[in-house]
Amino acid sequence: MTEPKQTLPASLEYETVKSISKLLVATLSLLALLWLVSLLPGIDRLVPGTPVTFAALVGAVVTVATVALLLYLAPTLAELVRSTLEGPEGVVNDVASIVNLLVVLIAVLVAHRGLAAATVPLLGGATWVYDVLFLALALPPLAILAARLYVSLDPISELLAERMTASDRDD
């Protein structure tokens, strides 16, 4: 007789993988649609009364959607890592946290790059404000990521050494 706890992780893992694949397909679809929109005639024209093109506006909308998908995906990927990796709980949690922080950092960098075409022309001579704002948004996840990598360096290397030498001894 199987216990309900044994069935739950499999269904949780299925739902997690399904959710992640759905988000990845949605993100790739958005990027494909953006490419198709960029081919439309007149898309590179300026919006009347602004220094921003229609393509930049569409790119900004797609960027916001992509960033939202990435931010939604980050904890889901971390949960997938927790449910699939085997090892000491501390190491698994460290790796899951690293994945989460990395996706959040990527979302901030995607936002910086994708919103620039629609935002920077409106700032005139103060374009440095845009970069400083995104620098301030990117530094916390980067600093926490660096700290998490530093803290988990020894446990991960010990686990790798243990697994590699254990497999050598078994042969």
Steps between C-alpha positions, in 0.01 A plus 500: 500500500644837404492793732341829390827684568675298228238601242498869592857587392445336158184704439667812638794444270267447201311821575826689550646375172172575322496852642863564408459369146185710456686812612797425274273444199315824581829691522628356172164578338522861617848530352383348170205740489731793570716395207193478274377840619842648423447404135173693467509805273516831684593346834825697502318835477498741792192527717366851423637758741759267657852381421384137545418258219201269485746209502646626827153513656417148384842386623433656839167320530660167406785572743260562787318175418829309477626643829172407667532145368861477620409628846216248518733226372778563757336339806354224283846409373632507856223260603586271209864498612394413855280215382749346256842541661616241748744584773528677830208735558730800547675447166172444316354817653814695409483387136127577485564846645780560249268406212228729636736797540656443159162511327405816692828664396439396138152656521649832615757492219233415241289790629796739472574398143141471382363822647795717392372575149169631634634678808843647429387735217248656741770579758699732274831582669421305816542152351740416781199492736365200308826309544534596867143383567563160346840477667322551832250228406768255384749537787293339781430171319858495372643558849274235654588262216872557560457443874296184441762368258776572751316333789411193296842454340637262766187287543454460125867416439495249790190335357653483152826354635307248708287389206793481258728306733215272609436406137874433452505271804197308374671416167 
